[in-house]
Amino acid sequence: MDARNVRRVVRYVEAALLTGGLSASWRRQGGAIPARKIGLAPPRETLIRAIEARVRRMVDDGVLDETRALIARGLDPALPSLSGHGYIHWSRHLAGALSLEQATALTVRDTRRYSRRQMTWFRRDGAIRWIDPTAEDPLGAATE
């Protein structure tokens, strides 16, 4: 873990406090148990459609009400805790600065960009076995 990444350090400390720290068996083994790394890599068009559908579901499932309630509690949309996909755009929509269509489009755009960055990051790991989950035989379509 990068000690300069304040968000991750705080999360690690919170998890350690809540769980009582790392288990003794984990420490005795010298760290994590080796595991096979599998990455899901659907065709880009499929991923884009899934992102668009997810953002629409967020709206249908009440993300605007959730954002409204958070703002009503005095939370600033610029806080790191509200840095999740869309909150900044949903809050701008609620303030009248963006239409719902604009907020939705910006959330889709940001999520697609994040997805690209994730793939760039994970593709550097040569140990990941990539699988196309949309293939008729996903395991047969896997690459090492």
Secondary structure by P-SEA (a helix, b strand, c coil): ccccaaaaaaaaaaaaaaaccccaaaaaaccccbbbbbbbbccaaaaaaaaaaaaaaaaaacaaaaaaaaaaacccccccccccccaaaaaaaaaccccaaaaaaaaaaaaaaaaaaaaaaaaacccccccccccccccccccc
